[in-house]
């Protein structure tokens, strides 16, 4: 049986949802049914090819855009982690500087506790040896000469103790305009370091954290929010959890149909925030007509026919669905599509039954048997009476 070739418009629609290289309706139908099954859409084997394309278009996510968005999120999270690591390093550096200052202060206290002027020549030599100052005392030196050498050696050690960052700062400072010399401030006695303060708990990122379907608290937060948002509409729905959000379905006669999507969720201090997908409305014009003039969120195109609103708080989801009776519009759209598909399916089933009946061979009636011959009548025996 010859296959049906796809029209140009159908080929363009398939290309828009990432299906290339097919030229016949049968091949395209097979691919679409498999992809819809992956999104838990079943019983569509007999739906028209155009409706299959339309259904899959609601689920299709362009790989380039998805990868770009994931890359941006990964980059932002990496920046946040880098900032947190920098903060930790700064805190650690500050603590190390405090410890160094404590040690320096203790050393200065120890040095301040030794008055070189009160030491004898032998005691000065012992001081040099104990502190490993590397000074060779000459016989020609007076006691004061020895004291001067000790003082110079101690000052030199302070210069050697500078860390590379301090040296860089000093090198950079040479390029700055010189200020007038100011009298050196009198050095106070080293102060004892204040007790270390416990690090303050890190604040949550302003963007929140990514919603995780493996986290029971995150899932409960989503389910409770959806229950509250849909309670007033008395809508019986099913939720399919996705990696970063969910799709809300209605059970119809022709199968489950996507009512809307709430995806790319983030958990913030004041609740969930995510992207609201108008999955059962096709195109910007249809969405703008459905939401009316009181919709406060910017609409954007995710694909050729899928429209979404970004940064929608879960706390506002109920108001959005009630506004301009959006939930009623979405449900009516699905019911209309469901009736059309059911009618089309029944018509197709009827046609197929008629075709099967026409092709079936006619039943042959069994040949009638010849009537059986009646049995011959027996001759009556004549009995003559005797006279």
N, C-alpha and C positions, 0 to 999 in steps of 0.2 A: 504494500500500500504506500503510495507516494506521501511524503511528509509535506506539511503546510509551511511555506516560507513566511518569515516574519516581515511585516511592513517596516518602512523606514522609521516611522514614529515609534514603533515598538522597539526597534534596535537602539534608538536614541535613549529611550526610557530605561532599557536594560543597561546600557553603558553608564547611565547616571547613577545606577546602584551597583556598579562594579562588575557587571556580568558582560564579558566580551567574548568574541570568538564563536558565538552560536548564531545560526542562520535560520533554524527551523523552530516552529512553535513547540514541537514535541521535546526537543532538547532543552529549550528554555524552561518549559513547564517542569521537567524533571529536576533541574537545578533549583528553581524557585521553591518547589515543594520541599526539597531537602533543607533549604535554608530557613523556610518558615517552620519546619519541624524542630530545628535547633532553637527556635524562639517559642516552642510549645504551641504552635498553631497547627492543628491537625484537621483532617476531614475537608481538605480543600482540593482534592484530586480532580474534582469535576468543575471547579470554578473557572470562569473565563480567564484567559491569559492576561488581559489588561487588569483584572482585579487582583490577580496574583502579584503582578508587578507593583500595583498600588499598595497592597498589604506589606510586601517586603520593603518598600520604600520607607515605611514608617519605622522599621527596625534598623535600616541600613545606617552604618556609621562609617564614613570615609576614613580609611586607615591613615591617610596623611594628616588629617585634622586631629584624629585621636592621638597619634604619636606626638604631634606638635603640642597638644594640650598636656599630655602626660610629661613631655619633656619640660614644658614650662613649670608644671607643678613640681617636678623633681628638682628643677633649678631653684625654685623659690624655697623648697624645703631644705635644699643644700645650703642656701644662703642663710636661712634661719639657724641651721645647725652650726654653720661657721661662726655666726654672730654669737651664739651661745658658747661655743668653744673659746672664742676670743674673750668673752666675758669671764669664763672660768680661768683662762690663762692670766688675765689681768688681775683677778682676785688672788690667784696663786702667787703671781709676781709681787703683789702688794704685801701678801703675808710673808714672802721670803725677805722682802725689803725690811719689814718690821722686825723679823728675826735677826737680820744682819745688823739693823740699828741697835737691837737689844745687845747683841754680842759686842758691837763696837763700843756701846756705852759701858758694858762691863769691863772691856779692855781699858777704856779711858779711865774708868774708875780705878782699875788696878794701877795704871800708869800714874794717875793723879795721886795715888796713895804712896808713891815712891818719890821722895824729894832728893834729887841728885846732889843738891848742895850739901846735904847732910851725910852723904856717903863718903867713906874714906877711899884712898886709891885702890886698896885691895878689894873693897866692896864694889867699886866701879868696874873692876876687871871681872868680878864674879857676875855682875849684872850683864856685862857684854856677853859672857859665855852662856849664861842661862837663856838669854834672849836671842842667841845666835845672830848677833849683829855683824859678825865678820870684821871686827875692828882689831887691828894689831897695834897695841899700845907701845909707843916708843919711849925710851928712857928720857929723851929731851922734852917730852910733853909734861906740862904741869897738870895738876888735877882738873883745873878749869878747861884745859885743852881737851882732856878726855871727856868731860861733860858735854863740851860743844860737839865732839864727834858722835857721841851717843844721841844727842838731840837731832843732829843732821841725819843720822841713820834711821831714826824713828820716823822723821818726816818723809824720807825717801820711801819707806815701806808703805806709807799712806798713798803715795803717788802710784806705786806698783799695784795697789789693790783696786784701782779703777777698773770697772767692767767695760767691755767693748762699746756698749751703748753710750756710756758717759763720754768715752773718747770721741764717738761720732758726734754727740751733741756739742762737745767743745770745738771740734773741727768745723761744724756747721756754724757755730757762734762766731768764728773768726770772720765770716763773710758779712755779719750784721754790722750796722753802723755803731761805732764805739760811743759809749756814753761817758760823761764826765766821771772821773773817779770819785767814789764816795768813801768816806771814812768807814773802815771795817767795823762792823757791829761787834760789840763785846760778846764773846762766846759765853753762853750760860752753861752751867753744869749739865751734863747729859741727864735727860729726863728718862724716867722708867717708862718702858713701852706699856701702852694701855692694853688691858686684856683683849684677846682676839674675840671679835664678834662672830657669831654664827652666820654663815652665808644665808641671805634671804632667799626664800623659795622663788624659783624662776617663774616669771609671769608667762601665761599661755600666749602663744603667738596670736596677733590680732586676727589673722585669717582663720584661726581655729585649726583643728587637726582633721585629717581625712577620716570620713566615716568608714567603718570596717564591719562588714557583714559577719565576721568571725567573733565580733565583740557582742556579747549578749545585751549589754547595756545600750549599745548603739542601736541594735535591732529593736529592742523594746521602745526606745525613744521614737523610732520611726513608726512602728506599729501603733503606738498610742496616739501619735500626732495624726496619722491617717484616719484612725477611728473617730477622733474628735472632729476632723475636717469634713468627714462624710456622714456624720451622724444625722445632721439636719436633713439631708437629702434622702435618707432611708435607702441608700443604694447598697445592694448586695454585690460585693466585689471580692476579687482574689488578688493577692499580692505576690509577684515574683521578685525575689531579691536578686539584685545584680551586684557586680563587684563594688560599685560606688553609689548605689541607690536602688531604685525599684521601678517596676512597671505595674500599673493597676489595671486589671482586666474585669470585664463583665462577661458572664456566661450567657451566650445567646444560642438560638436554635441551631445556627450553622457552626457553632464552636465558640471558643473564647476570643474576645476582641479587646484590643488595647484601648483603654479609656484615656489615660494620660500617663506620662512618665515623670518621675521626680528623681533626678540623677546628679552625679558629681557633687555629692553631699559633703559638707564640712560641719564638724561639731564645734560650736562656739559656746561661750559662757552663757549666752541667753537662748541657746537651743540650736536646732538644725537650720542650715541655709543651703539651698541647692538650686538646680535649674529645672524649670517646669516645662515639659515638652507637650505640645498640643498634637498628640499622635494621631487622633482621628479626624483632624481638620487638615485640609490640603491647601497650602499656599498662604501668603501673607494676607490677602484680601479676605479670605474666609475667617481667619483668626481675628482680624480687626473688627469684622462685623459681629463676631460672637462675643467679644469682650466689652464692646461699647466704649464710652468716652471716659469712664471712671477708673480705667486700668492704669496703675501708677508705675508699671515696670516696663523697661525698654524691651521691645521685641527684636529678635535677630533670627536670621536664616541659618539653620544648621546644615541643611541640604536643599535640594531644589524645591521640595514640598514640605519639609519638616521645619516648623517654626517653634522657637522657644523664648522664654523669659528668664533672664539670669538673676542671681542673687535674691531668690524668693525665700523668705523665712517660713519655716513650718508653721509658726504662729499665725501667719497671714493666709495660709492655704485655704482654710475654711471660708474666709471672707472673699477670696478670689473666686472660688467655686460658686458662691452665692451671688456675687455681683453680676447683674444683668442675666441671672439664671444661667451662668456658664455651664454648670453641671447638667442642666436640662438640655441645653443645646448639644453638648457632647453625647449625651445618652440618646437623644433623638437621631443624631447623625449615625450612631452605631445601629440603632433599630431600623432605620431606613436601609442601610447597607445590608443588614441581616435579612430583611424581607426580600430584597432584590436577589440576594444570593440563594435563599431558600427557594424562591419561585423559579430562578434559573436552573437550580439543581433538579427540582421536580420536573420541569419541562424537559430537561435533558434525559432524565431517567425514563420519562414517558416515551420520548422519541427512540431511545435505545431499546425499550421493550417492544415498540412497534416494529423497529428494524429487525430485531431478533425473531419476532413472530413471522415477518414476511420472508425471512431467509430460511426458516425452518421448513423441511420437506413435508408435503401434504401427507396425511395419514391415509393408508390404503385400507379400504373396508374388506373384511374377509369375504371370500366368495360364498354365495348361498348354496347350501347342499340341495341336490335334487330331491323332490318329495318321494317318499317311499311308496312303492306300489301297495295298493290295498290287498290284503290276503284274499285268495279265491274263496268264494262261498261254497260251502259244502252242499252237495245235492241232498235234498230231503229224501229220505227213504220212504217209499210208498208201501204202506202195509195194506194189503187187500184183505177184506173180511171174507170169511168163508160163508158161503150160503148154507 
